[in-house]
Structures are given as structure tokens and as C-alpha cells.
Amino acid sequence: MAVEILHHGAKVGVTGSCHEIKLGQHGLLIDCGMFQGDESKDTLDIDFPIEHIHALLLTHSHVDHVGRIPWLLAAGFKGEIYASEATAALLPLMLADGLKIQLGFNQQQCDQFTLLVKSRLKAIPYDCWAQIILPSGELVKIRFRPAGHILGSAYIEIMLSTGEIVVFSGDLGPCNTPLLVDPISPQTVDTLIIESTYGDQLHHGIERRETQLKEIIERSLIDGGVILIPAFSVGRTQELLFDIENIIAASNVKNDAVNWQEIPVILDSPLAGEITAQYRSFKMLWTKEAKERKQQGRHPLSFSQCITIELHSDHQALVNRLKISGEPAIVVAASGMCAGGRIVNYLEALLPDNRTDVIMIGYQAMGTLGRDLYSGKRVITINNTVINVKAQIHTMSGYSAHADQADLLKFVGGIKQGPQKIHVVHGDKQAQLAFAELLQQIKPQAKIVTGFS
């Protein structure tokens, strides 16, 4: 059987992930994500042939990996959708949220669409082989294995009828985070398709990120004001809440610079609230440390000081109140790149206030408001209004949900047999080329290609 790897998104750049393994006359699609930032396109329409696509396999539920599924179905895709159990639980929530934003769907329209998606979904437990029989009669086996990126994230092993194994990494998570388990390398791989988001960088502070977060917040609260933390609804929000709960639990009223027991922690994202509930329901996927906190009677993701804002009217009232009062509070809101969502209203209202602090904790794509703030721009535009940024902007790398260069190399180096070929994708040019050069050193027998080759 002739095997061909095609890239319909994230061959270059870091959004719009969409890859295909073509097996003779048929194909399997891996992810179907939305393009963001400077990579955004004028249309979300599917611009590649799909008549031969037999099934869709999902690595995880971030919109840059699943956001174009509605357009895929509208283009006529009739196949089944395979995902890990937790990703299958998160997917309808993520797609419904996207349809409200992108197309203005009401709740009934969203419910109708998510029912359609659920009827196609095949939830596969981690580490279990599932069979896919192609129309040609060929048998393909697939297996989802923990990737450590977000809840339910997986790298996918595809075993062909010839015995050849193709692995799609999806997005890999960093090692040593306290909430989700680390990814474990596959034993045997013939062809590897691997992300390279941070293929040229090393993260600092994962081990001490909680301490660093505490230090930034305590310094910021000396003069009052609001601390804004833009965070994606799935992944970083839960990691933040997990660490903040631990800081509060360990706080010392006499010795700490602020009284952590009295600081309101505001989760202003209905979607993040729903996602966090799923994190709690899938606690069997947590690390040993996280499970032990739960067994001690603590509530790492639902502590009493965490206030969830549901209604938009309550959100707007809170923005206005904080703008006027300048009272101290920690606000976590989406989107993580400040490209939309409720965080934008907070930024518009509070960036001109020098008491405001913004903590940037994740990758900021080119062309996003988050990238402008991350880059230090002091004059920006929000909703056609020019804003003079007087707030303090802080950056932390310890909350990246992506593996850094060292973790990516560890994942590939841990493969005992193979791969013979490596496709480096999902990265800017510098990241892909730097990572490919190091890969050649640890896997000298492999043929390595990048999106820029």
C-alpha cells in the first residue's frame, strides 16, 4: 500500500493543524483546525479534496486543531471522528463556543450541530488499539496515547496492514507539570510527524512557576489594581487555578506580602467553567500529586475563592466596577492570545491604568493583540480605539502547554526503534529548522523534512 503524508495546515506556522495520511485511494485526516493571527484566512472553507477521506482522527480539542470541523462536515465529510475519551467529552463544548463566535449560532442551533458531531464520535480509551476498515478492505489500527498537552490530548499511533507504524504527535506537553502526566515515547516508529512550536527555545521556571506566579502577583498587588491573566479556556486556565489554590492553601497571613485568603480569583469564562468541570470528572488522568490533594479534601479546581462569571451582563458590570474602583483582584479570562473573548473588554478598560498588571503565560501568534502586548507595544488599538498602555506587562514561560526543545528531543530520543523519516511541522521557520538540525544529530539515520524544505 502506497503511503503519502499530506499537510493541509500547520505545515508552516503554528495554527490550522490538518494533516492526512493517504493510503492508496483512501485517506485518514488528522485534525482539522482553525488558522489564527497572521495565519488567518479570508474563508474557513475546506480547500482540499475530501471525497476519499474515510475518517477523522483528533489529537486534542484546541480550536487550532478542531475549529474547522463544522466546515468539514458542511463540505460533505460523512466519516466517523475518533478521539480519546476526554477529547470526545470536550469537543462538543469547544465547537459550540466556536459556532457562537464565528457564525452567531443560538443555543438551539449549537445543540443540533453538537448532536450531529456526537453521533459521529468514537471515544477510544488511552492505550487501546481500535480498528478502522477502509473501503478497500485494508485494516488499519489506531491508538491514542497521553501527550500531556491538555486534558485528553494524545499522540496517535497508526499501524498499517503492512505493520508499518506512523505517529502524529499532535501537540506535546512539557514534562514535570503538576496536573497532567508526562508523555511517554512510543517504542517503534517508522514515520513521525512532530510539532516544533518551541523547537528553538527552552522554557524556564516550570519547576518554580508557582513561586514565580506568587512573586509577580504579590509585587503587583502592592499598589492595588487588577491582575489580568489571558488564558485559553482549556489547559492553561486549569493549570493556573491549580497553582493558585496551592498558593492559597500554603499562604501565611503574617509573613506573606498580601493576604491571599481575601483575594478574589475571578474566572470570567463560561466555557472555561464547563471545561474545568470536565477536568474534575476526568481526575483519573491527573498526576499522583494532584490526586493526593483531592484525597486530602482539597478542591484544586473549585476552591471557595474562585468566582465564575456566567452572564455577559455580570461580566460587563464587573469590568465597569474594576475600572472605577481599582480594587485588587485576579482575573483569568479567554482568549489566551487576546484575539477575542471577554479578556479584550478587560484590556480595553484597564490597560490605561498604571495599577493594572497583565501576565502573559503562553505562545502569542503574530498578528494578535497578545503578541503586541508581549512585544512591549505601548500604543495599541482595541475595537477601533487607540489605547495608551500604562499597565505593567509580565511574561512567564512556565505555563506553556507545549513541550520545549529539550522535551521534544527527549520524546524523539526515547523512541527505541526508528523513525526512518521525520516530518517537522507546526512551527515557525526558525523553530522548525533549529529543531530539525538537532533531530539529525540524535537520529542520524532518519530522513528529516520540514515545511520549509
DRENROVEX-726522 format. One record per residue (C-alpha): residue number from 1; x, y, z. Coordinates in steps of 0.05 Angstrom, whole numbers, plus 32768, in hexadecimal, padded with zeros to 4 digits. Layout:
# residues N
(rec NUM (X Y Z))
...
This chain:
# residues 453
(rec 1 (8000 8000 8000))
(rec 2 (801D 8043 7FEB))
(rec 3 (8021 8073 8027))
(rec 4 (8024 80BE 801E))
(rec 5 (8023 80F5 8052))
(rec 6 (7FFF 8135 803E))
(rec 7 (7FFB 8176 8065))
(rec 8 (7FBC 81A2 805F))
(rec 9 (7FCF 81D0 8098))
(rec 10 (8009 81DD 80C8))
(rec 11 (803C 81C4 8097))
(rec 12 (8058 8209 80A5))
(rec 13 (8040 8234 80DE))
(rec 14 (8020 821E 811F))
(rec 15 (7FD5 821F 8112))
(rec 16 (7FA3 81FC 80E5))
(rec 17 (7FBE 81B6 80F2))
(rec 18 (7FA4 8186 80BE))
(rec 19 (7FCA 814A 80A2))
(rec 20 (7FB9 810E 8078))
(rec 21 (7FD5 80C8 8072))
(rec 22 (7FC2 80B0 802D))
(rec 23 (7FBD 8064 8027))
(rec 24 (7FB4 8052 7FDF))
(rec 25 (7F71 806E 7FC8))
(rec 26 (7F5A 8080 800E))
(rec 27 (7F71 80AF 8045))
(rec 28 (7F6D 80BD 808F))
(rec 29 (7F6C 8105 80A5))
(rec 30 (7F90 8119 80E5))
(rec 31 (7F72 8158 8103))
(rec 32 (7F4E 8190 80DF))
(rec 33 (7F60 81D0 8102))
(rec 34 (7F54 821A 80FA))
(rec 35 (7F89 824B 80E4))
(rec 36 (7F96 8285 8114))
(rec 37 (7FBD 82C6 8116))
(rec 38 (7FE4 82D8 80D7))
(rec 39 (7FD6 8291 80BE))
(rec 40 (7F8B 829E 80BC))
(rec 41 (7F69 8297 8078))
(rec 42 (7F30 82BD 805A))
(rec 43 (7F06 827E 805A))
(rec 44 (7EFF 8240 8086))
(rec 45 (7EE9 8216 804B))
(rec 46 (7F0C 81D4 8040))
(rec 47 (7F3D 81DE 8006))
(rec 48 (7F54 8196 7FFB))
(rec 49 (7F32 8157 7FE0))
(rec 50 (7F0B 812F 8014))
(rec 51 (7EE4 80FC 7FEB))
(rec 52 (7F18 80C7 7FFA))
(rec 53 (7F1F 80D8 8045))
(rec 54 (7F04 809C 806C))
(rec 55 (7F0B 80B5 80B4))
(rec 56 (7F23 80F0 80DE))
(rec 57 (7F53 80E5 8118))
(rec 58 (7F5B 811B 814D))
(rec 59 (7F98 8127 8177))
(rec 60 (7F75 8158 81A7))
(rec 61 (7F3E 818C 81AB))
(rec 62 (7F62 81D0 81A2))
(rec 63 (7F41 81F9 816B))
(rec 64 (7F80 81FB 8142))
(rec 65 (7F78 81AF 813C))
(rec 66 (7F2C 81A7 8139))
(rec 67 (7F0F 81EB 8126))
(rec 68 (7F00 81DC 80DD))
(rec 69 (7ED8 819C 80EB))
(rec 70 (7E96 81BF 80DE))
(rec 71 (7EAF 81D4 8099))
(rec 72 (7EC9 818E 808D))
(rec 73 (7E84 8171 809A))
(rec 74 (7E64 81A7 8070))
(rec 75 (7E93 8194 8036))
(rec 76 (7E76 814E 8038))
(rec 77 (7EA2 8125 8066))
(rec 78 (7E7A 80E8 807B))
(rec 79 (7EAD 80C0 80A2))
(rec 80 (7EB5 80B1 80EC))
(rec 81 (7EDE 80DC 811C))
(rec 82 (7F0F 80B8 814A))
(rec 83 (7F2A 80D8 818A))
(rec 84 (7F3F 80C7 81D1))
(rec 85 (7F08 80C3 8204))
(rec 86 (7F17 8107 8223))
(rec 87 (7F1F 8129 81DF))
(rec 88 (7EDB 810C 81CA))
(rec 89 (7EBD 812C 8209))
(rec 90 (7EDD 8170 81FC))
(rec 91 (7ED2 8174 81B1))
(rec 92 (7E87 8186 81B1))
(rec 93 (7E94 81BE 81E3))
(rec 94 (7ECD 81DB 81B9))
(rec 95 (7EA7 81D7 8177))
(rec 96 (7E68 81F6 8194))
(rec 97 (7E90 8230 81AF))
(rec 98 (7EB1 823A 816C))
(rec 99 (7E6F 8239 8146))
(rec 100 (7E53 826F 8174))
(rec 101 (7E8F 829B 8166))
(rec 102 (7E9B 828C 811D))
(rec 103 (7E54 8285 8103))
(rec 104 (7E28 82A3 8139))
(rec 105 (7E04 8261 8145))
(rec 106 (7DD0 8260 817C))
(rec 107 (7DCC 8229 81B0))
(rec 108 (7D9B 81FF 8189))
(rec 109 (7DC5 8201 814A))
(rec 110 (7E03 81EF 8173))
(rec 111 (7DDE 81B5 8193))
(rec 112 (7DC8 819A 8150))
(rec 113 (7E0F 819C 8135))
(rec 114 (7E2F 817D 8173))
(rec 115 (7DFC 8144 816F))
(rec 116 (7E15 8137 8128))
(rec 117 (7E5D 8137 813F))
(rec 118 (7E4E 8109 817A))
(rec 119 (7E2D 80D8 814A))
(rec 120 (7E6F 80D3 8124))
(rec 121 (7E9D 80D1 8160))
(rec 122 (7EC1 8092 8174))
(rec 123 (7EE1 809A 81B9))
(rec 124 (7F1E 806D 81C0))
(rec 125 (7F40 8061 8204))
(rec 126 (7F89 8072 8209))
(rec 127 (7FBA 803A 81F6))
(rec 128 (7F84 800E 81D5))
(rec 129 (7F8A 7FFA 818C))
(rec 130 (7F4C 8009 8162))
(rec 131 (7F40 7FED 811C))
(rec 132 (7F2D 8014 80DE))
(rec 133 (7F1A 7FED 80A0))
(rec 134 (7F24 8016 8061))
(rec 135 (7EF3 800E 8026))
(rec 136 (7F2B 7FE8 8003))
(rec 137 (7F27 7FB4 803A))
(rec 138 (7F6B 7FC8 8057))
(rec 139 (7F6E 7FC5 80A3))
(rec 140 (7F8E 7FFF 80C7))
(rec 141 (7F98 8002 8113))
(rec 142 (7F9C 8043 813B))
(rec 143 (7FB0 8051 8182))
(rec 144 (7FAB 8091 81AB))
(rec 145 (7FE2 809C 81DF))
(rec 146 (7FE7 80D5 8213))
(rec 147 (800A 8112 81F8))
(rec 148 (8009 813D 8237))
(rec 149 (7FF3 817C 8212))
(rec 150 (7FAC 8185 822C))
(rec 151 (7F76 8156 8246))
(rec 152 (7F6B 811E 8214))
(rec 153 (7FA5 8132 81E7))
(rec 154 (7FC6 80F8 81C4))
(rec 155 (7FFA 80E5 8192))
(rec 156 (7FDE 80B3 8161))
(rec 157 (7FFF 8072 814B))
(rec 158 (7FE5 8057 8109))
(rec 159 (7FF8 800F 80F8))
(rec 160 (7FEF 7FFE 80AF))
(rec 161 (7FDE 7FB9 8094))
(rec 162 (8028 7FB2 8081))
(rec 163 (803C 7FBB 80CA))
(rec 164 (8059 8000 80BC))
(rec 165 (804B 8032 80F4))
(rec 166 (803E 807B 80E7))
(rec 167 (803A 80AB 8123))
(rec 168 (801B 80F0 8125))
(rec 169 (8032 8116 8162))
(rec 170 (7FFB 814A 8165))
(rec 171 (8011 817C 8199))
(rec 172 (803E 815F 81CE))
(rec 173 (803E 817A 8215))
(rec 174 (8079 818B 8241))
(rec 175 (8094 815B 8275))
(rec 176 (808D 8164 82C0))
(rec 177 (804C 818C 82C1))
(rec 178 (8023 817E 8300))
(rec 179 (7FDF 8170 82E2))
(rec 180 (7FE6 8141 82A5))
(rec 181 (8016 8106 829C))
(rec 182 (8053 810C 826E))
(rec 183 (8051 80EF 8228))
(rec 184 (8077 80AD 821F))
(rec 185 (809A 809F 81DE))
(rec 186 (8081 8068 81B0))
(rec 187 (80AE 802C 81A9))
(rec 188 (80AE 8024 815D))
(rec 189 (80A1 8057 8127))
(rec 190 (80AD 8054 80DC))
(rec 191 (8094 809A 80CA))
(rec 192 (808C 80D2 80FD))
(rec 193 (8066 8113 80F3))
(rec 194 (807A 8141 812D))
(rec 195 (8069 8187 8143))
(rec 196 (80A0 81BB 814D))
(rec 197 (807D 81F7 816D))
(rec 198 (80B7 8201 819D))
(rec 199 (80EB 81DB 8175))
(rec 200 (811D 8213 817E))
(rec 201 (810E 8226 81C6))
(rec 202 (8115 820E 820D))
(rec 203 (80E0 821D 8242))
(rec 204 (80F7 8237 8284))
(rec 205 (80D4 8231 82C6))
(rec 206 (80A6 81F5 82BD))
(rec 207 (80BF 81D9 82FF))
(rec 208 (80B9 821C 8322))
(rec 209 (8080 823B 82FB))
(rec 210 (8052 823C 8338))
(rec 211 (8086 8263 8360))
(rec 212 (8090 8293 8326))
(rec 213 (8045 829D 831E))
(rec 214 (803F 82AD 8368))
(rec 215 (8078 82DE 8365))
(rec 216 (805B 8303 8329))
(rec 217 (8016 8307 8348))
(rec 218 (802F 831F 838B))
(rec 219 (805A 8356 836C))
(rec 220 (8020 836A 833F))
(rec 221 (7FEE 8370 8378))
(rec 222 (8019 839F 83A2))
(rec 223 (7FF7 83DB 837F))
(rec 224 (7FB4 83B8 8376))
(rec 225 (7F95 83B1 8333))
(rec 226 (7F82 8375 8309))
(rec 227 (7FAD 833C 82F1))
(rec 228 (7F96 8323 82AD))
(rec 229 (7FAB 82DF 8294))
(rec 230 (7F96 82CE 824D))
(rec 231 (7F8F 8282 8249))
(rec 232 (7F70 8250 821A))
(rec 233 (7F32 8230 8237))
(rec 234 (7F4F 81EB 8233))
(rec 235 (7F94 81DB 824F))
(rec 236 (7FB5 821A 826A))
(rec 237 (7F78 8231 8291))
(rec 238 (7F76 81F0 82B8))
(rec 239 (7FC2 81F1 82C4))
(rec 240 (7FBC 8238 82DF))
(rec 241 (7F82 8227 830E))
(rec 242 (7FA8 81EA 8326))
(rec 243 (7FE4 8214 833A))
(rec 244 (7FBC 824E 8357))
(rec 245 (7F96 821D 8384))
(rec 246 (7FD8 8201 839C))
(rec 247 (7FF3 8247 83AB))
(rec 248 (7FB5 8258 83D3))
(rec 249 (7FB8 8216 83F9))
(rec 250 (8001 8222 840C))
(rec 251 (7FFA 826D 8419))
(rec 252 (8011 828C 845A))
(rec 253 (7FE9 82CA 846D))
(rec 254 (8021 82E5 8499))
(rec 255 (805C 82DA 846A))
(rec 256 (803F 82E2 8424))
(rec 257 (803F 8326 8402))
(rec 258 (7FF4 8322 83F7))
(rec 259 (7FBB 82FD 8418))
(rec 260 (7FAE 82C6 83E6))
(rec 261 (7F70 82B0 840D))
(rec 262 (7F4B 82EF 83F8))
(rec 263 (7F5E 82F8 83AF))
(rec 264 (7F24 82E9 8380))
(rec 265 (7F38 82BB 8347))
(rec 266 (7F08 82C7 830D))
(rec 267 (7F00 8294 82D6))
(rec 268 (7EDB 82BD 82A1))
(rec 269 (7ECC 8289 826C))
(rec 270 (7E8E 825C 8269))
(rec 271 (7EB4 822D 823B))
(rec 272 (7EEF 8228 826B))
(rec 273 (7EBE 8218 82A3))
(rec 274 (7EA1 81DE 827A))
(rec 275 (7EE7 81C6 8267))
(rec 276 (7EFE 81C9 82AF))
(rec 277 (7EC3 819D 82C2))
(rec 278 (7EDC 8169 828F))
(rec 279 (7F22 816D 82AD))
(rec 280 (7F03 815B 82F0))
(rec 281 (7EDB 8121 82D3))
(rec 282 (7F19 8104 82B1))
(rec 283 (7F45 8108 82F0))
(rec 284 (7F5C 80C1 82E1))
(rec 285 (7F8A 80E2 82AD))
(rec 286 (7FAA 8110 82E1))
(rec 287 (7FF0 8108 82FD))
(rec 288 (7FFB 80E4 833F))
(rec 289 (8008 8128 8360))
(rec 290 (7FC6 8144 8348))
(rec 291 (7F9F 8107 835E))
(rec 292 (7FBE 810B 83A3))
(rec 293 (7FA6 8152 83AC))
(rec 294 (7F5F 813B 839C))
(rec 295 (7F65 8101 83CD))
(rec 296 (7F79 8133 8403))
(rec 297 (7F36 8154 83FC))
(rec 298 (7F4E 818F 83D3))
(rec 299 (7F2D 81A8 8393))
(rec 300 (7F66 81BB 8363))
(rec 301 (7F37 81D2 832C))
(rec 302 (7EFB 81EA 8354))
(rec 303 (7F13 820F 8391))
(rec 304 (7EE6 8240 83B6))
(rec 305 (7F0A 8280 83A1))
(rec 306 (7F01 826F 8357))
(rec 307 (7EC4 8294 833C))
(rec 308 (7EAA 8281 82F8))
(rec 309 (7E87 82B7 82CE))
(rec 310 (7E52 829A 82A1))
(rec 311 (7E24 82D1 8286))
(rec 312 (7E3F 8305 8257))
(rec 313 (7E1A 833B 827E))
(rec 314 (7E3F 8326 82BD))
(rec 315 (7E80 8327 8296))
(rec 316 (7E75 836E 827D))
(rec 317 (7E60 8386 82C2))
(rec 318 (7EA0 8369 82DF))
(rec 319 (7ECC 838A 82AA))
(rec 320 (7EAC 83CE 82B9))
(rec 321 (7EB3 83C3 8304))
(rec 322 (7EFC 83B1 8301))
(rec 323 (7F0A 83EC 82D3))
(rec 324 (7EEC 841D 8304))
(rec 325 (7F02 83FE 8346))
(rec 326 (7F48 83E4 8337))
(rec 327 (7F3C 83AF 836D))
(rec 328 (7F6C 8374 836D))
(rec 329 (7F56 8335 8349))
(rec 330 (7F73 82FD 831E))
(rec 331 (7F4C 82F4 82DD))
(rec 332 (7F56 82B8 82B0))
(rec 333 (7F32 82BE 826D))
(rec 334 (7F37 82A6 8225))
(rec 335 (7F51 82AA 81F2))
(rec 336 (7F99 829A 8201))
(rec 337 (7FB3 82C3 81C6))
(rec 338 (7F83 82FD 81D5))
(rec 339 (7F67 82F2 818F))
(rec 340 (7F1F 82F3 81A8))
(rec 341 (7EF5 82E0 81E4))
(rec 342 (7EE8 8304 8225))
(rec 343 (7F31 8314 8233))
(rec 344 (7F2E 8349 81FD))
(rec 345 (7EFA 8372 8224))
(rec 346 (7F26 8370 8261))
(rec 347 (7F63 8386 823A))
(rec 348 (7F3E 83BF 8218))
(rec 349 (7F26 83D8 825C))
(rec 350 (7F63 83CC 8287))
(rec 351 (7FA2 83D2 825C))
(rec 352 (7FA3 841E 8264))
(rec 353 (7FA6 8416 82B0))
(rec 354 (7FEE 8411 82CB))
(rec 355 (7FD5 83E6 8305))
(rec 356 (7FC2 83AE 82D5))
(rec 357 (7FF0 8374 82C9))
(rec 358 (7FEA 8342 8290))
(rec 359 (800C 82FE 8294))
(rec 360 (8019 82DE 8250))
(rec 361 (8021 8293 8259))
(rec 362 (801F 8273 8215))
(rec 363 (8033 8276 81CC))
(rec 364 (801A 82B5 81A9))
(rec 365 (8011 82AD 815E))
(rec 366 (8027 82E4 812E))
(rec 367 (7FEF 8315 811F))
(rec 368 (7FCA 830C 8161))
(rec 369 (7FBF 8340 8198))
(rec 370 (7FE3 8312 81C7))
(rec 371 (8021 8315 819B))
(rec 372 (801F 8361 819C))
(rec 373 (801D 8362 81E8))
(rec 374 (8052 832C 81ED))
(rec 375 (807F 8354 81BF))
(rec 376 (807A 8391 81EB))
(rec 377 (804F 83BF 81C0))
(rec 378 (8037 83FA 81E9))
(rec 379 (8003 8412 81B7))
(rec 380 (7FD1 83DF 819D))
(rec 381 (7F8C 83DF 817D))
(rec 382 (7F50 83BA 819A))
(rec 383 (7F0B 83BD 817A))
(rec 384 (7F23 83F8 814F))
(rec 385 (7F38 841E 818E))
(rec 386 (7F80 8433 8198))
(rec 387 (7F98 841E 81DD))
(rec 388 (7FD5 8439 8201))
(rec 389 (7FF0 83FE 8228))
(rec 390 (8004 8413 826E))
(rec 391 (7FFB 83CF 828D))
(rec 392 (8036 83A4 829F))
(rec 393 (803F 8367 8271))
(rec 394 (8060 8329 828E))
(rec 395 (8072 82E8 8269))
(rec 396 (807A 82A2 8283))
(rec 397 (808F 8265 825B))
(rec 398 (8080 8232 8292))
(rec 399 (8037 822D 827D))
(rec 400 (8043 821B 8235))
(rec 401 (801A 81DE 8223))
(rec 402 (804D 81CB 81EE))
(rec 403 (808C 81A2 81F7))
(rec 404 (80CB 81CB 81EE))
(rec 405 (8107 81B7 81C5))
(rec 406 (8123 818A 81FB))
(rec 407 (80E1 8166 8206))
(rec 408 (80D6 815D 81BB))
(rec 409 (811B 813F 81B4))
(rec 410 (810F 8113 81F0))
(rec 411 (80CF 80F9 81CF))
(rec 412 (80F2 80E8 818E))
(rec 413 (8130 80CE 81B0))
(rec 414 (8106 809E 81D9))
(rec 415 (80EF 807A 819A))
(rec 416 (8116 8038 819C))
(rec 417 (810C 8022 8154))
(rec 418 (8109 8056 811C))
(rec 419 (80F0 8082 8101))
(rec 420 (8109 807E 80BA))
(rec 421 (80E7 80BF 80A6))
(rec 422 (80D3 80FC 80CF))
(rec 423 (80A5 8134 80B8))
(rec 424 (80AF 8173 80E1))
(rec 425 (8070 819D 80E1))
(rec 426 (8048 81CF 810C))
(rec 427 (807F 8202 8116))
(rec 428 (809A 8243 80FC))
(rec 429 (80D5 823E 80CC))
(rec 430 (810B 824B 8100))
(rec 431 (80ED 8218 8130))
(rec 432 (80E6 81E1 80FA))
(rec 433 (812B 81E9 80DE))
(rec 434 (814E 81ED 8122))
(rec 435 (8128 81B0 813B))
(rec 436 (8135 8188 80FA))
(rec 437 (8180 8194 8101))
(rec 438 (8180 8177 8148))
(rec 439 (8154 813D 8133))
(rec 440 (8187 8129 80FF))
(rec 441 (81BA 8124 8136))
(rec 442 (8192 80F5 8162))
(rec 443 (8173 80CE 8128))
(rec 444 (81AB 80CF 80F3))
(rec 445 (818B 8097 80C9))
(rec 446 (8149 80BB 80C1))
(rec 447 (8135 80E5 8086))
(rec 448 (811C 8127 80A2))
(rec 449 (80F0 8157 807C))
(rec 450 (80D2 8199 8092))
(rec 451 (809A 81C4 8077))
(rec 452 (80D0 81F1 805B))
(rec 453 (80F9 81B9 8039))
